[in-house]
Amino acid sequence: MRIAISTDGDEVCPHFGRAPQFTIITIENNELLEKKVVSNPGHTVGSIPDFINNQGATCMIAGGMGHRAIQFFNQYGIEVIVGITGKINDVIKKILNGTLEGGESLCAPGGGKGYGVEKIHTEADDVHGHHHHD
């Protein structure tokens, strides 16, 4: 399994699109086989999900991510886990021992919109075609 983590130094970057780098880890049989750091290829729409897909990652971990970016990752079949903070090595340990838990996205576009129940409600509305916001 290959996992990408939005990276700023040795910490998880709060907003994946502004991350200076991504740490790409390869795990097999709960062992870390490879860890490499790659530079962010640039923040144009859809470029990072494409880049992460080309790295062979099946999971993207970040502090926060916008709804459109998550949709791009999902189109590639890449799982997105947000709400992750802390040191990269601590996150890797949690992945290896199965204790990593995602939470709410740490980036809140629109001044706090997109959290909790409100976000779930908004996504459900989108699925049912009630997105007439002109």
FENGIZI-V972960 format. One record per residue. N is the residue number from 0. RES is the residue in one letter. PSI is psi in degrees with one decimal (NA if undefined). OMEGA is omega in radians with two decimals (999 if undefined). D_CENTER is the distance of its C-alpha to the mean C-alpha in whole Angstrom. Layout:
n=[N;N]
res=[RES;RES]
psi=[PSI;PSI]
omega=[OMEGA;OMEGA]
d_center=[D_CENTER;D_CENTER]
This chain:
n=[0;1;2;3;4;5;6;7;8;9;10;11;12;13;14;15;16;17;18;19;20;21;22;23;24;25;26;27;28;29;30;31;32;33;34;35;36;37;38;39;40;41;42;43;44;45;46;47;48;49;50;51;52;53;54;55;56;57;58;59;60;61;62;63;64;65;66;67;68;69;70;71;72;73;74;75;76;77;78;79;80;81;82;83;84;85;86;87;88;89;90;91;92;93;94;95;96;97;98;99;100;101;102;103;104;105;106;107;108;109;110;111;112;113;114;115;116;117;118;119;120;121;122;123;124;125;126;127;128;129;130;131;132;133]
res=[M;R;I;A;I;S;T;D;G;D;E;V;C;P;H;F;G;R;A;P;Q;F;T;I;I;T;I;E;N;N;E;L;L;E;K;K;V;V;S;N;P;G;H;T;V;G;S;I;P;D;F;I;N;N;Q;G;A;T;C;M;I;A;G;G;M;G;H;R;A;I;Q;F;F;N;Q;Y;G;I;E;V;I;V;G;I;T;G;K;I;N;D;V;I;K;K;I;L;N;G;T;L;E;G;G;E;S;L;C;A;P;G;G;G;K;G;Y;G;V;E;K;I;H;T;E;A;D;D;V;H;G;H;H;H;H;D]
psi=[137.6;131.7;137.6;140.3;126.3;130.4;135.8;99.0;-123.0;16.7;157.1;128.8;132.0;-35.3;115.4;-38.3;-25.6;6.3;130.1;-34.2;172.5;135.4;123.7;120.0;145.8;126.2;133.1;134.8;43.5;26.4;140.6;113.2;-36.9;144.6;119.8;151.4;126.5;148.5;148.7;127.2;-5.7;149.1;72.2;158.7;122.0;-5.5;-39.3;-45.5;-39.5;-44.8;-46.9;-38.7;-42.6;-22.1;-8.7;13.1;144.2;-1.2;138.9;123.7;131.9;164.5;-47.4;159.1;142.3;160.3;-41.4;-41.1;-41.6;-40.8;-40.2;-46.6;-42.1;-32.8;-29.4;-1.7;22.4;124.0;140.8;129.3;118.9;174.4;16.6;133.0;167.8;-168.9;141.2;-45.4;-32.6;-40.0;-43.3;-42.1;-42.5;-37.6;-46.5;-35.6;7.8;22.6;8.2;125.9;128.4;165.4;-150.3;147.6;136.8;-12.4;132.1;85.6;145.0;30.3;51.5;-9.0;152.3;18.7;150.6;-136.4;-39.0;-40.5;-45.0;-44.1;-44.0;-44.1;-38.7;-40.4;-42.7;-42.1;-35.8;6.3;18.3;56.0;62.2;66.6;95.9;NA]
omega=[3.10;-3.06;3.07;3.13;3.07;-2.92;3.00;-3.03;3.11;-3.12;2.99;3.13;-3.10;-3.12;-2.97;-3.07;-3.14;-3.14;3.09;-3.13;2.96;3.04;3.14;3.13;3.08;-3.09;2.98;3.14;3.14;3.05;3.09;-3.13;-3.07;3.04;3.10;3.13;3.13;-3.13;3.05;-3.08;-3.12;-2.97;2.93;-3.03;3.08;-3.06;-3.09;3.05;3.10;3.14;-3.13;3.08;3.13;3.07;3.12;-3.11;3.07;-3.12;3.11;-3.13;-3.13;3.03;-3.13;-3.09;3.10;-3.08;-3.13;3.13;3.11;3.12;3.09;3.13;-3.12;3.10;3.10;-3.09;-3.13;3.10;3.13;3.06;3.13;-3.11;-3.10;3.10;3.02;-3.10;3.14;-3.09;3.08;3.11;3.13;3.11;3.14;3.09;-3.08;-3.13;3.00;-3.10;3.14;3.11;3.08;3.13;3.11;3.10;-3.08;3.07;-3.05;3.11;3.12;3.01;3.02;3.07;3.07;3.10;2.90;-3.04;-3.13;-3.13;3.14;3.14;-3.12;3.14;3.11;3.09;-3.14;-3.12;-3.09;3.05;3.13;3.13;3.14;3.14;-3.11;999]
d_center=[16;13;10;8;7;7;11;14;17;16;14;10;10;10;9;6;9;12;11;14;13;10;12;12;14;16;17;21;23;21;21;20;21;19;17;17;16;15;16;13;15;16;14;16;15;13;14;10;9;13;13;10;12;15;14;15;11;11;8;4;4;4;7;7;6;9;11;12;9;7;11;11;8;11;14;13;13;9;8;5;5;5;9;9;11;14;15;13;17;16;13;14;17;16;14;18;19;17;17;13;13;10;11;11;9;11;11;14;16;19;20;19;18;15;16;17;20;20;17;18;21;20;18;21;23;21;22;25;26;26;25;28;27;29]
